Amino acid sequence: MTTPPHTTLTTAPLAPLLARLFEQADAATSPAAAAIPRDERDRLMQSRTEYLDLYGRLKDLWLPVSRETGALLYMLARSIKARNIVEYGTSFGISTLHLAAALRDNGGGRLIGSEFEPGKVAKARIHMNAGGVADLVEIRAGDALETLATDLPDSIDLVLLDGAKAIYDDVLRLLEPRLRPGALVVADNADMCPAYVKRVRAPDSGYLSVPCNDDVELSMRLG
C-alpha cells in the first residue's frame, strides 16, 4: 500500500495555522469598517485617489481570499512550477501562505508582497514564521506603486492582485515588463474593477483571460 503524498499546504505547521486564521477571519469584526455605509465603501474602494485613506480605516479588517481561492492559488502556482511570485495586497497573509506553500513544494523561490498597513505587515510576518515559510517571503510596507517599482525578479511567474481595486491596472502595468510568457495573473474581486477586466479581456491585450471561482479573473500572459 502506497502512502498518499503530502504537501506543505495540507500538513503541519501550515494546515492547522490556516484553519485557525480562517476561523479568526470569519469571526473578526471592525467597528471602523461597519461605520462606513456600503455604497460609500464601494465608492472608496474604486477611487484612484482615496484608496490609501480607506485601507487605513480598514486596518483591522482581514479581507482574506476565500478558502477556495486560496486552494486555487496553491494549485496554479504548483502547476506552472512558479519560482517568482508577486502579491499586491498581503493583508494578514492568508493568501501569502498558500502561495509560499506552493513555492516550498516547487523546490523554493521568492514571493514579494506589498501591504499598505504596517500593523498588517507585522502580523503577516508572524504568520509566515509560524507557517515555516518566512525564508521564502518578503513583505514590503507601503503603497504598491512605490514598493513594487524596484528590485523585482527579471522574470515573474505569477501575480496576485488583491489590494485596492482601483489601481489593479496600474499595478499590472508596473509588473508587465517582467511577466514571462505563460505567466498567470489572478485578480480577486475583479468585478469591482470593470476597467481592469475590460482591458485583460480585450483581443489585443496580450492576455487570455477568463472569470473563475465567482469574482476571480484569471489571465495568462501571451508571449
N, C-alpha and C positions, 0 to 999 in steps of 0.2 A: 504494500500500500504506500503510495507516494504522499509526501507531506505537502499540503496546499501552500502555494507561495505566499509570502508575507511582504507587505510594503511598509515603508516608513509612515504612510498615511493611516494604515489600519492597525498599527501596533503601538505599544507604549514606547516613549512617553507622549507621542503626538496625539494618538487617538483619544485617550482619556482627557487630555488637555483641550482638544477641540470640542469634545462633548460638553465639558464644563463651560467653555467660553460661549458656545451657542446657547446654553441654558441661561447664562448671565445676560446675554444679549436679549433673549426673549423676555426676561423679567425686568430689564432695565427701563427706567423712566427718566425723562428730562423735563423738569419744570420750564426751563427756558424754551425748549422746543414746543412744548404744549401751549405756551403763551403766544406763539406765532400762528395766526389764522392760516388754514391750509392753503387758501388761494394766494396769500402773501408769501408763504414759504415756497410754493411752486414758482412764483414770480422771481423771488430772490435766487432760487437755485438755477434759474435760466438767465440771470443777469450777468453780463460780461464785466460789470464794474462793481457789483456789490457782493460777490460770492465770498470774498475773504471775511467780510463782516458777518455774513450769515454763518459760515462754518466756525467762526469764533464763538458765536452764540450757541452753536450745536456741539460744543466741545465735550459734553457728557453723553452725547448720543452715539450709540455703537455704529450704526449704519453698515452692518456687515453684508457680505454676499449671502445668499441662501445656502442651505446645506447642499442642494442640488447643483448650484452654480459652483460651489467650492469643489465638489467632486468632478465637475466638468473641467475646471481649470487644471486639476491634477492630471486628468486623462489627456487633455490636449497637450500639456507640456511634456508628458511622458511619450505620447505618440509621435511627436516631432523631435524627440530627443533634445529638448531645449537645454542650452547651456547658459544663455544670457537672456534675462527677463527684466523688463522694466514695468513697475507698477505705479500708476498715478492714483493716489488716494488710499493710503495704508490703513487709516483709522486705528483700531486696536490690534490689527494684524491677523485676522481670521483668514482672509484670502491669501495673505503672505505665507502663512503656514502651509496652506495647500500647495502653493507654487514651490516653496522651498522643499517640501517633501518630494516633489517630482524631480527637482534638481538633485537631491540626495540619491534618489533611485536611478537617476540617469548617470550617476558617477561623479557628480559635482557640478559647480558652475557659480554664477553670480546673479543675485537678484538685487536690483536697485529700486528702492521705493521712495516715494515722496509724500509727506504729510504736513499740512499747514499748522496743525495744532500741536505745540510742544508736549503737552500732557499726554496726548495720544501716542506720540513718538516714544516717550519714556515707557509707557505701558506695553507698547508693541515690542520694544526691545526686551523687556522682561519675559514676554511670551515666547520670543524667539529662543531665549536661553532655556526656558522651561521645556520647550519642544525639541531641544537639541539641534537646532538648525542655525544658530546665530552666526556660525562661521561662513554661512552662505549668503547672508543678508546684510545689506547696508541701507539704512533708512535715513533719508535726508529731510531735515526740518526746514519748512518754508514754502513759498509759492513755487509750484512745479515749473512754471515758466522760467524760473531762475535756477532752481535746483537741478533740473534735468537738461539744462542748456550746455553743460560741460561735463567732461570726464565720464563718458559713456563708452561701452564696448563698440568696436568698429562694426560689429555685426550683431543685431538683436534678433532673437528667435521668436519672442512672444511679448506682447504688451497687454496689460490690463488697464483699462480706463474706468475708474470708479471714484472720481472726485467730483468737483463742481462740473455739472453737465455743460454749462455754457461755454466752457473752453476745451471741450473734447477735441474739436477740430484743431485748435491752436497747439495742443499738446501733441497730437498726431503729426502735425506738420513739423514740429520741432524734432521728433524722433524719426520721421520718414526717411531721411537720407541714410540712416543706419539699418533700416529694416532689410533683412536678406530676402531674396525671392523665396516665397513659400512661408514667410513669417506670418504669424497669426496675431490679430488684434481683437481683443474681447472687450466690448463696451457694455458695462452693466447699466441698467436703467436708460438704455439708449432712446427709448420713446420720449424722454424728456429733452432730447436734443435733436429735433427733426432735421435741422440743417446738417448735422453730422451724418445722420442716416442717409439723407438725400445725396450727400457727397460720396460716401463709400459705395453706394449702390449705383451711382452713375456709370454708364457703359465705358466712359473714358477715364475713370477714376484711378485706374491702376490696381483695383481691388476686385475680388469676387466676394460678395457679401450677402449673408442671409440672416434672418432672425431665427433665434433658437431659444429654448428654455424661457418662455414668456417674454421678458423685456430685455433680453441679451441680444446684442448684434455681434455676429462672428464674421470677421473679414480676413481674407487671405491676400497678402501682398503678391501681386503678379510680377514676375521678373522677366 
